[in-house]
Amino acid sequence: MTDYLVLSGILVVVVGFALRLNPLLVVTLAALATGLLGGLDLVAVISAFGAAFNDNRYISVVWIVLPVIGLLERYGLQQRARAVIERIRGATMGRLLLLYLLFRQITAALGLTSVAGHAQTVRPLVAPMAEAAAEKTHGELEEDEREQVLGMSAATDNIGLFFGEDIFVAIASILLIQGVFQSYGYELTPLQLSVWAIPTAICAFIIHGSRLLWFDRRLGGQAARARP
């Protein structure tokens, strides 16, 4: 029966959420109930909280970035990014995103996967700059064209990160691939897997880079047909 009492923490979560109480308070009470009913004293439970926070405190740093980006956007970060692109002669949406794809792949290959991303780079900088470059080259965009530009900006970040990070030997995906091969009797080092990820990353750059340039040219064709 004592073993089942430990599960009362789940009941606390269910009841708390059903009553729409503060989620942080509900989870904390559930953890306290589980620890106390599991035979730990109050000091031991609080110590477990502290140890968990100390071991995972770096996770909370990510949430500090979001309000900062929100403040920057509120005070005109996107407008400034658009203004910079409008002043650069020869800047097009395709060239801009191609350059960002190269930057994303290189930094990911060096293990710097958190240097860029959707929240901290694409939304406040890359997407507005790509939109401004498209409007500068092809004129005012239709709403569906604008959404396509924003979607292509996000896709560029995804592809650059996905195919670039496998070149870094200490990334989790490389270790996962190594573990899968090892379970089937293939002994491969992370360095071997990383080396063979380079041709894939180059192919991804060529293929998606071609798509970016083709999409930019297609926008120009649509704009030309729309003009009277």
C-alpha positions in Angstrom: 0.0 0.0 0.0 2.9 2.3 0.8 4.2 1.9 -2.8 0.9 3.2 -4.1 0.9 6.2 -1.9 4.0 7.5 -3.7 1.7 7.8 -6.8 -0.5 10.3 -5.1 1.7 13.0 -6.7 -0.1 12.1 -9.9 -3.4 12.7 -8.3 -2.2 16.1 -7.1 -1.2 17.0 -10.6 -4.6 15.9 -12.0 -6.6 17.7 -9.4 -4.5 20.9 -9.6 -4.8 21.1 -13.3 -8.5 20.4 -13.2 -9.0 23.3 -10.7 -6.8 25.4 -13.0 -4.3 26.3 -10.3 -0.9 27.7 -11.0 1.0 24.9 -12.8 4.3 25.7 -11.1 2.6 25.4 -7.7 0.8 22.2 -8.6 4.0 20.5 -9.8 5.9 21.6 -6.7 3.2 20.3 -4.4 3.1 17.0 -6.4 6.9 16.6 -6.0 6.7 17.4 -2.3 3.9 14.8 -1.8 5.8 12.2 -3.8 9.0 12.7 -1.8 7.4 12.8 1.6 5.3 9.8 1.0 8.3 8.0 -0.5 10.0 8.2 2.9 12.2 11.2 2.5 12.2 14.0 5.0 11.4 17.6 4.0 15.1 18.6 4.0 16.0 15.8 1.6 13.1 16.7 -0.7 14.2 20.4 -0.9 17.8 19.2 -1.4 16.7 17.1 -4.3 15.0 20.3 -5.8 18.2 22.2 -5.4 20.4 19.6 -6.9 18.1 19.2 -9.9 18.1 23.0 -10.5 21.8 23.2 -10.1 22.4 20.4 -12.6 20.0 21.8 -15.2 20.3 25.6 -14.6 21.7 26.1 -18.1 18.3 25.3 -19.5 16.8 28.4 -17.9 19.2 30.6 -19.7 17.3 30.1 -22.9 14.2 31.8 -21.5 16.2 34.9 -20.8 16.9 35.4 -24.5 13.2 35.5 -25.4 12.2 38.7 -23.5 15.3 40.4 -24.8 14.4 39.6 -28.4 10.9 40.8 -27.7 12.2 44.1 -26.4 14.5 44.5 -29.4 11.6 43.9 -31.7 9.4 46.3 -29.9 12.0 49.0 -30.3 12.5 48.5 -34.1 14.9 45.6 -34.6 13.0 44.3 -37.6 12.6 47.8 -39.1 16.4 48.4 -38.8 17.1 45.0 -40.4 14.9 45.9 -43.3 16.5 49.3 -43.6 20.0 47.7 -43.8 19.0 45.4 -46.6 17.4 48.2 -48.6 20.7 50.2 -48.5 22.8 47.3 -49.8 23.1 47.3 -53.5 22.7 44.0 -55.2 21.1 42.3 -52.2 18.4 39.8 -53.2 16.4 37.3 -51.2 18.1 34.3 -52.8 21.6 35.6 -52.1 20.8 36.6 -48.6 19.3 33.3 -47.6 22.1 31.4 -49.4 24.6 33.3 -47.3 22.7 32.5 -44.1 22.5 28.9 -45.1 26.3 28.8 -45.4 26.7 30.6 -42.0 24.3 28.2 -40.4 26.0 25.1 -41.7 29.5 26.3 -40.8 28.6 27.3 -37.2 26.6 24.0 -36.7 29.6 22.0 -38.0 31.7 23.7 -35.3 29.2 22.7 -32.6 27.7 26.2 -32.3 24.1 25.1 -32.8 22.7 27.7 -30.5 24.3 30.7 -32.2 21.3 31.1 -34.5 17.8 29.7 -34.6 14.2 30.6 -35.3 13.5 32.6 -32.2 16.8 34.5 -31.9 17.7 35.0 -35.5 15.1 34.0 -38.1 12.1 35.9 -36.7 13.8 39.2 -35.7 16.5 39.4 -38.4 16.6 36.9 -41.3 12.9 36.8 -42.2 12.5 40.6 -42.2 15.7 41.1 -44.2 14.6 38.4 -46.7 11.2 40.0 -47.1 12.8 43.5 -47.6 15.2 42.1 -50.2 12.4 40.4 -52.1 10.3 43.7 -52.1 13.4 45.7 -53.1 14.0 43.4 -56.1 10.5 42.4 -57.2 8.2 45.1 -55.7 5.4 44.7 -53.2 4.6 41.1 -52.4 1.2 39.5 -52.3 0.3 37.9 -48.9 0.9 34.3 -50.1 4.2 35.3 -51.6 5.2 37.0 -48.3 4.3 33.8 -46.4 6.4 31.8 -48.8 9.4 34.0 -48.2 9.0 33.7 -44.4 8.6 29.9 -44.8 11.7 29.7 -46.9 13.7 31.7 -44.3 12.6 29.2 -41.6 13.4 26.2 -43.9 16.9 27.6 -44.5 17.6 27.6 -40.8 16.3 24.0 -40.4 18.4 22.6 -43.3 21.5 24.4 -42.3 21.3 23.1 -38.8 20.2 19.6 -39.6 22.9 18.9 -42.2 25.7 20.9 -40.5 25.5 19.6 -37.0 26.4 16.0 -38.0 29.9 17.2 -39.0 30.6 18.0 -35.3 31.9 14.9 -33.6 30.4 15.6 -30.2 26.8 16.2 -31.2 24.1 13.9 -29.9 23.0 12.8 -33.3 26.4 11.4 -34.2 26.5 9.5 -30.9 23.1 8.1 -31.6 24.1 6.9 -35.1 27.2 5.4 -33.6 25.2 3.5 -31.0 22.8 2.2 -33.6 25.6 0.9 -35.8 27.3 -0.6 -32.8 24.2 -2.5 -31.8 24.4 -4.2 -35.3 28.1 -5.0 -35.0 29.5 -2.1 -36.9 32.3 -0.4 -34.9 32.5 3.2 -36.2 34.1 6.1 -34.5 32.4 9.5 -34.3 35.1 11.0 -36.5 34.4 8.5 -39.3 30.7 9.4 -39.1 31.5 13.1 -39.1 33.7 12.8 -42.2 31.0 11.0 -44.1 28.5 13.7 -43.1 30.5 16.3 -45.1 29.4 15.2 -48.6 25.8 15.1 -47.4 26.1 18.7 -46.1 27.6 19.8 -49.4 24.8 18.2 -51.3 22.2 19.8 -49.0 23.8 23.2 -49.5 23.8 22.8 -53.3 20.2 21.5 -53.5 18.7 24.0 -51.1 20.8 26.9 -52.5 19.5 26.1 -55.9 15.9 26.1 -54.6 16.5 29.5 -53.0 17.8 31.0 -56.2 15.0 29.4 -58.2 12.4 30.7 -55.8 13.8 34.2 -56.0 13.7 34.0 -59.8 10.1 32.7 -59.7 9.1 35.6 -57.5 10.6 37.9 -60.1 8.6 36.2 -62.9 5.3 36.5 -60.9 6.0 40.2 -60.2 6.6 40.8 -63.9 3.4 39.2 -64.9 1.4 41.1 -62.3 2.6 44.5 -63.6 0.2 46.1 -66.1 
